[in-house]
Amino acid sequence: MLAVAMVARGLCVPRRDDAPWYWLVSWRASEIDALCKRIILQATPRTEHVFASILDRLPSDIRARVDSLLPNASATRQEKEQAHEAIYEVLQKHKHQVFQRSMRSPCLAHKGCVCPLAWQDPSGAPTRDRPLTMNVSGPVCLPWSQFGKSEGMGHESVPALHVWLAEMSVMKYDVVTMENSPRMPLHVFASEMSPSSEVVSLVFGPEDMGWPVMRRRLCASAIRRDSLVWVGPLEPAAVKSHFMSFFARRVAADGDVFSGIDDLDSISATRTAVAKRQHKHVENFNVHDAQVVDLYSGRKKARVEDYMGILATSGGGHLSGSLVCDVTQDPKKRPRQHPWIPTITRSTEAVLLKHGHPRGGHVFTQREMACAMGWPSVKTDAGQQYEKATLFDTYRLSANSQKLLQGNSMHLAAVTTWLAYVMCHTIRRDIVAEYSPDLRMLRDAVSNDVNETISARHVKDAESDRLDFDIRS
């Protein structure tokens, strides 16, 4: 989806008959979730190769060694961290032998075939025409997420993270981008990517770009020094200021803007499904006209009533007088309510409570929640404009499948904006000397030391010399 969204936003070079490798190619996807694998395999256009667990690509002897070091479920956090550190040391010792661009792994898209994990450069292509390669990944965030157990490097997903980082550090991708929890220590990623890459990062969310949606995440990109020159700022504070100067927008709406945008059949089906789960005899009342609180029973009804009390006390959002709450969370223990759409997890059941609403509020459909995550999932003008950015028809997925996807997803608009920022502030090192005279300082930097990227001082000097304008244009 990210690859096609980048095409839709113009972040690719048009295809040329004499250089077919210029086109943006989605070479591979790696996934362990059954639903995600099914969607990737059925998506159009199709990803060239699809692989399962990242651990499966390890040679049998290394895999056996890793498996032997895995801690027992009953181990303490310290014991788990020590076991994962031992796995890390094994991978570091053998990574240059294990991870090569020629390595292959069983492919789900080509049954019975062992396919290459990495893009192979076309033979005979001029050096300056070598396609740039990018890896975009979202390692499991539960080790650091506030919605997990905060086990850190003791979490069961950490061995897979170590494998991914080891692969990224030696496979020489031009750009490696990672999305994760803002609580993830950046050094876990940066220490593996340095010193061969320049690492830039930012913690932000769609709420910084004008979306009434809370999804603050860490985005970090490693730009390979021997192939690209980073012409943006380096210090985190400077990166944030620079990024926001382009993309920051004031939120001018509340989360209720996503309510009611789905078709009436889907809205009615959602209300009916809620009532059926909560009531044994749903036929006893009119589901369509019932107050939103009456769709629930037991603990969830009590939670809705508590959230209604919070709405009455707080007045809700200053723009709409509404609150969006997660009825799976007890407001007395772990309140989750906000005028905007709260962070979506795999269990989230979002309900809008609003003053003056004829039914007291609205139960969000899964397609409305997908729209809040930046997916063009509903048949609105905006959805039709970006419908080519979706690799699958969300109308064919069950509500439960959509819910599972959203709880694991990146916010499409936020992540593609970060990718746009990174791509627009990198220049190919092998052709930088051929740029305009305004970039002479880049040429000098390359000739002086091919392994150095531009310092913050160079960037500051360049901005006064129209460099920033030229890059953006």
N, C-alpha and C positions, 0 to 999 in steps of 0.2 A: 504494500500500500504506500509506503514512504517513497519508493522509487517512482511510482506512477504519479503520486502527488507532486513530486519534484518536477516531473515532466509538465504537469498541468500548470505549474507556477513558472514555467520557462527556465528551469534550472538544468538545461541540457543543451548540447550542441546539436543542431539539426543533422539528420542523417545525410551522408554523402555517398554517392555510388562508388567513387574511387577510394573511399576510406570508410567502409562499413563499420569499423570498430569505433567510430566517433560516437555512435549512438549510445545512450544510457542503457546498460544491460544489467538486469537483476540476475546475477550469476548464481547465487545460492541462498538458501534459507536453512536454518537449523532450528528444530523445534521438538519438544518432548510432549507437549499437550496434544491429545488426540484430536480435539476439535480444531485447533490451529493448524495441525498438519493437514486435516481434510480440506480446510479452506484454502491453504496454500496450493495444494495439489489440484484443486478445482478452479483456481483463480485464472482470469484472463486479463492481460497477457500473463503467460505462465513464467514462473521462475525457472531458470534453466535446470537447476539441480536442487533437490530437497534432501536434507540429512536429518537424522534423528538426534539422539543424545550426543552431546559434544564429547562425552567420555568414550563413545564407540569408535572414534577415530584414532584412539591410541593403539599402538602396536600391542599385541597380546601379552608380551612379557612386561611391558610398562603398565598395562591395564591391570594385570594380575598383582603387580607390586602396589599399585594404588589401592586396589580393593583390599589387599591384606592390611593396609594401614588405616582403613576407615574405622572410626570409633563405634563402639556399641551405643545403642539408643539410650542406655542407662548411664552412660559416662557423664561426668561433670563437665561444666562448660570449659574449665581449664584443661581437662583431658582431651576434649574435642578440639580445642585450639591447638594443643600440642600435636595431635594426630594430623590435623590439617597443615600445620607447619612442616611436618615430616613429608607429607605429600608434595608440598610446594618445593621442598629441597630436591626431591626426586625429579620433578618436572624441570626445574632449573638446570639440573645436571645433564639432562638428556634432550632438552628442547631443541637444540640446533641439529640434532640427528633425527628427531621425531617430526618436527614441523618444517617441511620444505614445500616449495610451491608445486612440486611434482607429486605430493602425497595424495592418495585417493582413499575413498571411503564408500561403503554401500549406499546407494542412492535410491530414495523412495520414488523419485520421478521416473527412474529407468530400472524397473524391476530386474533383479538378478545382475545388475551392472555395478561395477566399482568405478566411480566417477571422480574426476579431479576436484579438489576442494577449492582451488584457487584459479582465477582467470589466467589463461596462458596467452601471452602477447602474440599477436599475429606475426608469422614469419615474414621477413622482408619489410616490415614497417620501419620508416625512418625514426631515429631516436626521439626527435622532437614531436613525432606523432604518436608516441607510445601512449595508450590509454591510461588515464589515471584511475587508480583503484581506491575504493572506499568501503569500509566496513562500519555498519551502524548496528549496534547491539544494545539490548536492555537486559543485562544480567539480573538475576533474581534479586529483588530489593528487600525481601523479608529480613535478612540479617540486620538491617538498620532501620526498617520502617517502624513508625510508631504504632502501626496496626499489627505488627508481629510481636515476637517475644524478645526482640532486641538482643539476639545472641551474638551479633557481630561475627567475628571470624570463627566462631564455634558452630555456626549454622550449617545444616546438612548440605546446602547448596554451594558452599565455599570451594570444595574440590573442583566443581565444574568451572567456577570463576577462575581458579588457578590455571586450569587448562586453557581457557579462553585467553587470559592475559599472556600466558607463555606463547601461545600461537601468534597473537597480535604483535608481540615484541620481536619476533624473528621472521614473519612472513612479508615484511616490507610493504604493507599497504601505505598508500600515500596519505590517506586520512583515516583515522580510526575515531569514531564517535560513540560515546557511551551515554546512556540515560539511566539514572538511578535515583534513589532516595537522596534528598538533600542532606541527610544525616550520614551518608556514606563518606568516610574519610577520603579526600581526593588523592592522598598519597598512595592508596592502594592501586589506583590506576596510573598515576603520574610516575611513580617509581619504576614501573615496568616499561613505560614508553620512553623515558629519558635514559640517556642523553641524545638518542638518535632522533627524537621528535620534540617539537615545541608543543607544550601542552597549554591550552587555554580552556577556561571553564567559566560557567555562570550558573547560579541558582536563580531560577525565575519560573514563572508559570503563566498560563493564559490570562490570569487576573492582571498581570502587568501589561498586557496587550489589549485591554479593553473588554475581555470576556468576563462575564459574571460567573466565573467558574474557578474553583480552588483546586489547583493541581501543581503546586510548586515542586520542582524537580531539579536535580543536578544534571546539567549537560556539559560534557567535557569532550574536547577533540584534541587528538595528537596529530600534528602536522609534521610529516617527515622532512627532516632538514636537507637531505641530499637530493630531494626532488622538487620541493616547494619552498617558497619564501613567504613567511607570514608577515603581512604589512599592517596588521592591526596592533592594538596595544597589548601589552603582556601582563601587567599587574591586574589582579582580580578587580580592584575598584575601578581601574581605568577601563577594563573590558565591560563592566556593568554600565558605566556611564556612556561609553561609546555605543554599545548595543541599544540601550534605552533611547539614545538620541535619534535612532532610526525608527524604533518599533513601539516605544511606550505610548499607551493611549489610556485616557481616563475611562474608568468603567462608568458608563452612562445608562445602565439598566440593571435590574435585579434578575435573579434566577427565574422569575415567573415568565420571562420572555420565551422560554423554551416550552412552557405549558400550553397544551392545546394546539400545537402545530402539526401533530400527527393526524391521520385521518380518523373520522368518527368511529369507524368499525374497530380500529386498533385501540382507541381510547376506551370504548365500551367493553372490549374483550379484556383489557387490563383490569378494569374495575370488577368485572365478573370473576376473573381469575382470583383476585384478592378476596372477594366475598366467599368464593367456594372454599378457599383454603382456611378461612376464618370461621365459617358458619356451616353447621351440618345441614341446615334447611334454608338455603339461599333463596328459595322460591317464596319465602315468607315476606319479602319486601322488594320494592322496586330498586334494582341495582343502579339504574341510570340516574334516578332522582335522589337517591339516598345521600345524606351528608357524608363527607369523606370519613369522619370519625366512626360512623355506623357501619362502614365496610369491615371494620376490624372488631375483634373480640379479645377477651383475656388480657394478657400482658401488653400486646401491641396496642390495643385500644387505650389502655391506661397510659402508655407512652404518648400516644397522640394527644390525649387529654392534657398531659403534662406539658407537651410542646405548645398546645393551645394556650395554656396558662402563661408560658414564656412569651408568646406572641402578644397576649393581652397586656402584659407588664411592660414589654420592651417597645411595643408599637411596630415591630418588624422593620423591614428595610425602609430607609428614608425616602426612597423613590416610589415604592409600590405598597408599603405597608404589609409586606408578606415575609414569610420564613420558609426556607426549604429545610426539611429535617429528615433524618435517617431513622426510620421506625425500628430498625434492628438494634439500635443503641438506646440504653436507658438514660434519659436526660438527668437523672439523679446521680448516676455513676459515671457515665461517659457521654456527656451531651454532645450531640452533633447537629447543630442548627445554625443557619446563616442566611442572610438575604440572598446570597449567591448559591450556586450548586456546590455542595460539599465535595471533598475528595471522594472519588468513587472507588469502592473496593468490590470484591467478588460477592459480598453479602449485602451490599447497599440496597435499600428499598427507599427511594426518595419520594417524599410527599410534600406538596406545596400547601401551606396554610396561609390564608389571605383574608383580610378584612373585606367584607362586602361581597365575597364570592358567593354565588347562589347555592353552592353545595359545600361551602366552608373551605374548599381547597380542591386540589387536583392530585391524582396519583400519576406520576410521570410514567409514560410508556418507555420501553427499552429503546425505541428508535429516537424518542426525544432526548434521552440520556446520551445516546450515541452522537446526536447532533451537538450536544453540549461539549462532547469530547473532540469536536472538530470534524466528525465524520459527516459527509453529505448523505444522511440516511433517510431524510424525509422529503417528500415531493413538494418542496418549495422552490422558488426561483433560485435561491442560493444553492440548494441541493442539486438542482439541474446544472448549474454552472460548474460544479465540481464533481459531477457524477462519475467522470472518467477517472477520478482519483481513487475510487473504491474498486478493489479487485474482485469483489463479490457482491451479490445482490442481498442486502440485509433483509429484504422482504421475504427471502426464502429461509431465513434462520428462525428457529424458535425463540421465544422471549427469554428462555433460560440460557440458550446458547449466546445470545446477545449480551446477557448480563455477565456471563463468564468472561467474554471477550473484553468488555469495558473495564472490568476489575483488574485486568492485566495490561491494559493498553497505555501507550503514550498518547498525549494530546497531540493530534495530528498537526494542528495549526502551529503550536508552540515548537515542536521538534523540527518541522520543515523550515520554520523561520530561523532557528539556530543554524541549520544546515546552509540556508541561504547566506547568512552572515559569514560563516566560515568560508564558503566557496567564493564569496565576493571579496575576501581579504587574503586570498592566497594567489601567488603567481608562480608559474612553472620556472624553476631555477635554470633550466637549460635554454630558455628563450628570453630570459629577463633582459639580457643585454640588447635585444632587438626592440625594446619598448621605446616610447617617446623620450625626448631629452628631459622631460619632467621627472623621469625615473632614473636619471644618471646616478643618483646616490645609491640606488639598488644595484646597478651595474658595478659600482665601486665596491660595495659590500661583498658582492659575489667574487670579484677578482682578488680582493684582499684575503678572504678566507672562505672557502666554499662551504665550510661546516658551520658558519655563523648565520644566524638570522638577524633581522633588523632589530636594533635596540629601540627602546621607547623614545630615545632622543632622536633617532633617525625618523621615526614616524612623526614626531612633533615637527621636525624641520620640514618634512615632506608636505605636511598639511598646509604650511604656508606657501608651498610651491605648487599648489593645485593638484597634488597627488591624490588627495582624498576625493576630489571632484572627479578626476579621471577614472579612478577605480569604480566609483559608484555608477558613472555613466557607461 
